[in-house]
């Protein structure tokens, strides 16, 4: 019952509604913002929601080593549980850990093909039948259309839903029409859902420049600036 309550109360239910449903296998979503706004927090909330539903998750980080990623999971889980007023959750936490694999890459020292081979080996040869892939800290300025095409093909082949974070460099021209980050405009055809985080005076707003095949830019979602939980 504890898991069911956490799933039902998850703020990810609201996020999914804003993009007309959860990502399906083979689909790619992107969380974009300037550095330090809350992208990792949103990705971890999405990953935890998948884990609570007994789905296996691979979390790939290009910027944070595994101990920092683990700290994010601990912090977000504790904040969410505290908000719901639930107790006796050690078994739930144990179940989450066994369904999660953390991987760390340095984008400067590895090719897109090598990353795909590593993921495929983990899932097929390693027997970890993941259903969701979280990719945090990937530098889209270093990417090529072939990298995104290869990842999308892998996701379709293995039945993965994929969420990326995208760092938006500060300065003029960072966003194009419709709040589309300039750094990913060439890859938008690969993306089913794009969510942009925007710092405001007392919260962080979430807008939805791309929602499946449409472009809207509207959302009632926001992040709590203290806990970084979706609300």
C-alpha positions as CSV (number, residue, x, y, z in Angstrom):
1,X,0.0,0.0,0.0
2,X,2.9,2.4,0.7
3,X,4.2,2.1,-2.9
4,X,0.7,2.6,-4.3
5,X,0.2,5.7,-2.2
6,X,3.6,7.1,-3.3
7,X,2.8,6.5,-7.0
8,X,-0.7,8.0,-6.7
9,X,0.6,11.1,-4.9
10,X,3.7,11.6,-7.1
11,X,4.0,15.0,-8.6
12,X,5.1,13.2,-11.8
13,X,1.4,12.5,-12.4
14,X,0.9,16.2,-13.0
15,X,4.0,16.4,-15.1
16,X,2.7,13.6,-17.3
17,X,-0.6,15.3,-17.7
18,X,1.1,18.4,-18.9
19,X,2.7,16.5,-21.8
20,X,-0.4,14.3,-22.6
21,X,0.9,11.2,-20.9
22,X,4.1,9.5,-19.8
23,X,6.8,8.9,-22.4
24,X,6.3,5.7,-24.3
25,X,9.1,3.2,-25.2
26,X,11.3,4.7,-27.9
27,X,10.3,8.3,-27.0
28,X,12.7,11.0,-25.8
29,X,12.0,13.9,-23.4
30,X,14.3,16.8,-22.5
31,X,14.4,19.0,-19.3
32,X,16.2,22.2,-20.2
33,X,17.4,25.2,-18.1
34,X,20.5,27.2,-17.3
35,X,23.0,25.5,-14.9
36,X,21.9,25.0,-11.3
37,X,18.1,25.6,-11.7
38,X,16.8,22.1,-10.9
39,X,17.1,19.7,-13.9
40,X,18.7,16.9,-12.0
41,X,16.0,17.1,-9.3
42,X,13.3,16.7,-12.0
43,X,15.1,13.8,-13.6
44,X,15.5,12.0,-10.2
45,X,11.8,12.5,-9.5
46,X,10.9,10.9,-12.8
47,X,13.3,8.1,-12.1
48,X,12.0,7.5,-8.6
49,X,8.4,7.3,-10.0
50,X,9.5,4.7,-12.5
51,X,11.3,2.7,-9.7
52,X,8.2,2.8,-7.5
53,X,6.3,1.1,-10.3
54,X,8.9,-1.7,-10.3
55,X,10.5,-0.6,-13.5
56,X,14.2,-0.8,-13.9
57,X,16.1,2.4,-14.5
58,X,19.6,3.3,-15.8
59,X,20.8,6.7,-14.7
60,X,23.7,8.0,-16.8
61,X,25.5,11.1,-15.5
62,X,28.1,13.0,-17.5
63,X,28.8,15.6,-14.8
64,X,28.4,14.0,-11.4
65,X,30.0,10.9,-10.0
66,X,27.8,8.2,-8.6
67,X,28.1,9.2,-5.0
68,X,26.6,12.6,-5.8
69,X,23.9,11.0,-7.8
70,X,23.0,8.7,-4.9
71,X,22.8,11.8,-2.6
72,X,20.2,13.3,-5.0
73,X,18.1,10.1,-4.9
74,X,18.3,10.0,-1.1
75,X,17.5,13.7,-0.7
76,X,14.5,13.7,-3.1
77,X,13.1,10.5,-1.7
78,X,13.3,11.8,1.9
79,X,11.7,15.1,1.0
80,X,8.8,13.4,-0.9
81,X,8.2,10.9,1.9
82,X,8.3,13.7,4.5
83,X,5.7,15.6,2.4
84,X,3.4,12.6,2.3
85,X,3.8,11.8,6.0
86,X,4.7,8.2,5.4
87,X,6.9,5.9,7.6
88,X,8.4,2.4,7.6
89,X,9.8,2.8,4.1
90,X,13.1,0.8,4.3
91,X,11.7,-2.1,2.3
92,X,10.5,0.4,-0.4
93,X,14.0,1.9,-0.5
94,X,15.6,-1.5,-0.8
95,X,13.4,-2.3,-3.8
96,X,14.3,0.9,-5.5
97,X,18.0,0.3,-5.1
98,X,17.9,-3.1,-6.7
99,X,16.1,-1.8,-9.8
100,X,18.5,1.1,-10.4
101,X,21.9,1.2,-12.1
102,X,24.1,4.3,-12.1
103,X,26.6,4.9,-14.9
104,X,29.1,7.7,-15.3
105,X,30.8,8.8,-18.5
106,X,33.2,11.6,-19.5
107,X,31.8,13.0,-22.8
108,X,35.2,14.3,-23.8
109,X,36.7,10.8,-23.7
110,X,34.0,8.6,-25.3
111,X,32.1,8.5,-28.6
112,X,28.4,8.3,-29.0
113,X,28.8,4.8,-30.4
114,X,30.8,3.7,-27.3
115,X,28.1,5.0,-25.0
116,X,25.4,3.1,-27.0
117,X,27.5,-0.1,-26.8
118,X,27.9,0.2,-23.1
119,X,24.2,0.7,-22.5
120,X,23.3,-2.2,-24.8
121,X,25.8,-4.5,-23.0
122,X,24.3,-3.5,-19.6
123,X,20.8,-4.3,-20.8
124,X,21.4,-7.4,-23.0
125,X,24.6,-9.0,-21.8
126,X,24.3,-7.8,-18.2
127,X,20.7,-8.9,-17.9
128,X,19.5,-5.6,-16.5
129,X,16.2,-5.2,-18.5
130,X,15.8,-1.5,-18.1
131,X,12.6,0.3,-19.1
132,X,13.7,3.9,-18.5
133,X,16.9,5.7,-19.2
134,X,17.9,9.0,-17.5
135,X,20.7,11.0,-19.1
136,X,22.0,13.9,-17.0
137,X,24.6,16.5,-17.9
138,X,24.9,15.6,-21.6
139,X,26.4,18.4,-23.5
140,X,24.2,19.0,-26.6
141,X,26.8,21.4,-28.0
142,X,29.1,18.4,-28.5
143,X,26.3,16.2,-29.9
144,X,25.7,15.3,-33.5
145,X,22.4,14.3,-35.1
146,X,23.9,10.8,-35.4
147,X,24.2,10.6,-31.7
148,X,20.6,11.3,-31.1
149,X,19.4,9.1,-34.0
150,X,21.5,6.2,-32.6
151,X,20.0,6.7,-29.1
152,X,16.5,6.8,-30.4
153,X,17.0,3.7,-32.4
154,X,18.4,1.9,-29.4
155,X,15.5,3.1,-27.3
156,X,13.0,1.8,-29.8
157,X,14.9,-1.5,-30.1
158,X,15.1,-2.1,-26.4
159,X,11.8,-0.5,-25.3
160,X,13.3,2.4,-23.3
161,X,11.7,5.7,-22.5
162,X,14.5,8.4,-22.3
163,X,14.8,11.6,-20.4
164,X,17.7,14.0,-21.0
165,X,18.8,17.1,-19.2
166,X,20.0,20.0,-21.3
167,X,22.1,22.9,-20.0
168,X,21.2,26.2,-21.7
169,X,24.1,28.5,-21.9
170,X,23.5,32.0,-20.5
171,X,23.5,35.1,-22.8
172,X,21.6,36.6,-25.8
173,X,20.2,34.0,-28.2
174,X,20.0,31.3,-25.6
175,X,16.3,30.7,-26.6
176,X,14.6,30.9,-30.0
177,X,10.9,31.4,-30.8
178,X,8.6,29.5,-28.5
179,X,11.2,29.2,-25.8
180,X,13.1,26.5,-27.7
181,X,16.7,26.4,-26.4
182,X,19.0,27.2,-29.3
183,X,21.4,24.4,-28.3
184,X,18.8,21.7,-29.1
185,X,16.9,23.3,-32.0
186,X,18.6,21.0,-34.5
187,X,17.6,17.9,-32.5
188,X,13.9,18.8,-31.9
189,X,12.6,16.2,-34.4
190,X,14.0,13.5,-32.0
191,X,12.2,15.0,-29.0
192,X,8.6,14.2,-28.0
193,X,8.5,16.4,-24.9
194,X,10.5,19.5,-24.0
195,X,10.2,21.1,-20.6
196,X,12.0,24.3,-19.8
197,X,12.7,25.4,-16.2
198,X,12.5,29.2,-15.6
199,X,13.6,30.8,-12.3
200,X,11.0,33.3,-10.9
201,X,11.0,35.4,-7.7
202,X,9.5,32.7,-5.4
203,X,9.5,29.5,-7.5
204,X,10.8,27.8,-10.6
205,X,8.3,27.7,-13.4
206,X,8.0,24.8,-15.8
207,X,6.9,25.6,-19.3
208,X,6.2,23.1,-22.1
209,X,7.5,24.4,-25.5
210,X,7.0,21.0,-27.1
211,X,4.2,18.6,-26.1
212,X,4.2,15.5,-28.4
213,X,3.7,17.0,-31.8
214,X,2.3,20.4,-30.7
215,X,4.0,23.5,-29.4
216,X,2.2,25.2,-26.5
217,X,4.5,26.9,-24.0
218,X,2.0,26.8,-21.1
219,X,2.0,24.9,-17.9
220,X,0.8,25.3,-14.3
221,X,3.8,23.3,-13.0
222,X,6.5,24.7,-10.8
223,X,9.3,23.6,-8.5
224,X,9.5,24.5,-4.9
225,X,12.7,26.5,-4.6
226,X,13.6,24.9,-1.2
227,X,12.9,21.2,-1.9
228,X,13.0,21.3,-5.7
229,X,9.9,19.0,-5.7
230,X,7.4,19.4,-8.6
231,X,4.2,21.0,-7.3
